[in-house]
Amino acid sequence: MNLTGLLTGLATAGIRHVVVGGVAANAHGSARITRDLDVCYDPGEENVRRLARLLGEWHAYLRGVEPGLPWTPDERAIRTSPVLTLVTDEGDLDIMDRVGGVGGFSAVLAASVEVSVFGIPTRVLTLDALIAAKRAAGRRKDMEALLELEALREFRRQHGLD
């Protein structure tokens, strides 16, 4: 995954988004390795148009789906799919219009902070919101990640970092 390329591309295209997955956890100190970038995007018309354009430039295609099927990352595909797991020229990218345990984009944005990721100003979910999202997802890997995220939250509280 070219994290710098993904984040730079989203920022340069002016796409309103919040990083919500493993990269957000890494920004808060998680040592877990992630192989994709998960973002929640603003579902506004112009933002979706920009996102579709960028995904087209990156030759985005559905991850895990047989190559060659007729699918295009256009505005309609984005609007009708609450979550898309994609492979792109820059790496794997998951896009969603809401985050379980947090809500739609407005709630996700309100539950985010700006950090610098490789020098790129990036909005990421807060640690508390990440914990809520992991609990809501309920998958085994999310339950395992919760242990570390809760320990990070406790460490930050004990040391006055929040």
Legacy VTK file of the C-alpha trace (Angstrom):
# vtk DataFile Version 3.0
C-alpha trace
ASCII
DATASET POLYDATA
POINTS 162 float
0.000 0.000 0.000
1.260 3.454 -0.899
-0.237 5.278 2.075
1.372 8.568 1.117
-0.028 8.287 -2.412
-3.513 7.459 -1.153
-3.615 10.290 1.392
-2.024 12.812 -0.973
-4.439 11.870 -3.742
-7.478 12.277 -1.516
-6.211 15.614 -0.189
-5.181 16.973 -3.595
-8.553 16.024 -5.093
-10.271 17.938 -2.274
-12.191 14.912 -1.065
-13.710 15.411 2.379
-13.028 12.252 4.331
-11.961 10.859 7.696
-9.543 7.944 8.099
-11.349 5.373 10.219
-9.492 2.046 10.292
-6.055 0.701 11.058
-4.244 3.823 9.872
-6.308 5.884 12.335
-5.367 3.400 15.062
-1.702 3.721 14.046
-1.982 7.500 14.357
-2.966 6.945 18.001
-0.047 4.601 18.681
-1.297 1.178 17.602
1.444 -1.210 16.514
-0.918 -3.356 14.411
-0.087 -3.629 10.723
-2.757 -2.703 8.216
-2.738 -3.376 4.501
-5.450 -0.961 3.442
-6.756 2.522 4.039
-10.310 2.822 5.380
-12.071 6.141 4.934
-15.517 7.511 5.566
-16.373 10.105 2.921
-18.758 13.039 2.791
-21.718 11.840 0.668
-22.351 15.331 -0.721
-22.818 15.481 -4.492
-19.604 17.340 -5.368
-17.519 15.229 -2.978
-18.836 11.984 -4.501
-18.111 13.382 -7.978
-14.503 14.109 -6.974
-14.149 10.686 -5.345
-15.468 8.926 -8.471
-13.040 10.882 -10.646
-10.081 9.970 -8.429
-11.074 6.303 -8.260
-11.255 6.285 -12.052
-7.759 7.779 -12.293
-6.516 5.090 -9.887
-8.204 2.314 -11.922
-10.171 1.216 -8.848
-11.781 -2.213 -9.007
-13.670 -4.351 -6.530
-11.255 -6.274 -4.314
-11.742 -10.029 -4.364
-13.915 -9.951 -7.487
-12.988 -11.726 -10.692
-11.191 -9.302 -13.060
-12.976 -8.173 -16.175
-16.520 -7.931 -14.846
-18.364 -4.785 -15.970
-17.946 -2.419 -13.046
-16.997 1.234 -12.988
-16.217 3.339 -9.905
-18.686 6.046 -10.865
-20.995 8.216 -8.774
-23.845 5.719 -9.021
-21.673 2.826 -7.798
-20.485 4.912 -4.857
-23.960 6.149 -3.904
-25.568 2.699 -4.066
-22.869 0.880 -2.088
-22.520 1.855 1.573
-19.114 0.149 1.649
-16.745 -0.532 -1.230
-13.565 -2.553 -0.788
-11.298 -1.626 -3.656
-7.913 -2.324 -5.133
-6.339 0.747 -6.777
-3.061 1.729 -8.409
-2.080 3.201 -5.015
-3.145 0.215 -2.920
-6.199 -1.218 -1.218
-8.813 1.345 -0.237
-12.095 0.819 1.604
-14.632 3.626 1.338
-17.823 3.972 3.336
-20.504 6.577 3.939
-20.983 5.653 7.617
-19.150 3.893 10.426
-20.941 1.429 12.703
-20.914 2.604 16.298
-20.283 6.213 15.215
-22.770 7.166 12.481
-22.810 8.966 9.149
-20.154 11.348 7.882
-21.249 14.305 10.043
-20.941 12.209 13.211
-17.647 10.709 12.023
-16.250 14.170 11.287
-17.339 15.394 14.736
-15.577 12.363 16.283
-12.276 13.041 14.522
-9.065 14.961 15.087
-6.477 16.267 12.668
-3.048 14.653 12.758
-0.061 14.643 10.441
0.536 11.363 8.611
3.861 11.513 6.739
3.502 15.289 6.729
-0.020 15.175 5.285
-2.728 16.832 7.425
-5.259 14.032 7.916
-8.477 13.711 9.908
-8.681 10.446 11.845
-11.258 9.032 14.239
-10.554 9.721 17.886
-9.455 6.805 20.021
-12.865 6.671 21.737
-14.656 6.600 18.356
-12.317 3.881 17.072
-13.137 1.790 20.130
-16.868 2.306 19.538
-16.456 1.330 15.865
-14.488 -1.812 16.704
-17.108 -2.846 19.283
-19.898 -2.302 16.759
-18.102 -4.287 14.047
-17.719 -7.215 16.422
-15.442 -9.272 14.178
-12.730 -11.364 15.798
-9.955 -9.109 14.501
-11.801 -6.075 15.857
-12.196 -7.668 19.290
-8.456 -8.399 19.327
-7.668 -4.813 18.321
-9.884 -3.523 21.138
-7.455 -4.779 23.766
-4.667 -2.617 22.390
-6.879 0.420 21.730
-8.309 0.354 25.246
-4.791 0.030 26.688
-3.674 3.022 24.589
-6.656 5.049 25.839
-5.865 4.172 29.451
-2.177 5.051 28.970
-3.094 8.412 27.401
-5.477 9.197 30.275
-2.970 8.227 32.950
-0.322 10.444 31.374
-2.594 13.416 30.688
-2.353 13.051 26.923
-6.075 13.472 26.348
LINES 1 163
162 0 1 2 3 4 5 6 7 8 9 10 11 12 13 14 15 16 17 18 19 20 21 22 23 24 25 26 27 28 29 30 31 32 33 34 35 36 37 38 39 40 41 42 43 44 45 46 47 48 49 50 51 52 53 54 55 56 57 58 59 60 61 62 63 64 65 66 67 68 69 70 71 72 73 74 75 76 77 78 79 80 81 82 83 84 85 86 87 88 89 90 91 92 93 94 95 96 97 98 99 100 101 102 103 104 105 106 107 108 109 110 111 112 113 114 115 116 117 118 119 120 121 122 123 124 125 126 127 128 129 130 131 132 133 134 135 136 137 138 139 140 141 142 143 144 145 146 147 148 149 150 151 152 153 154 155 156 157 158 159 160 161
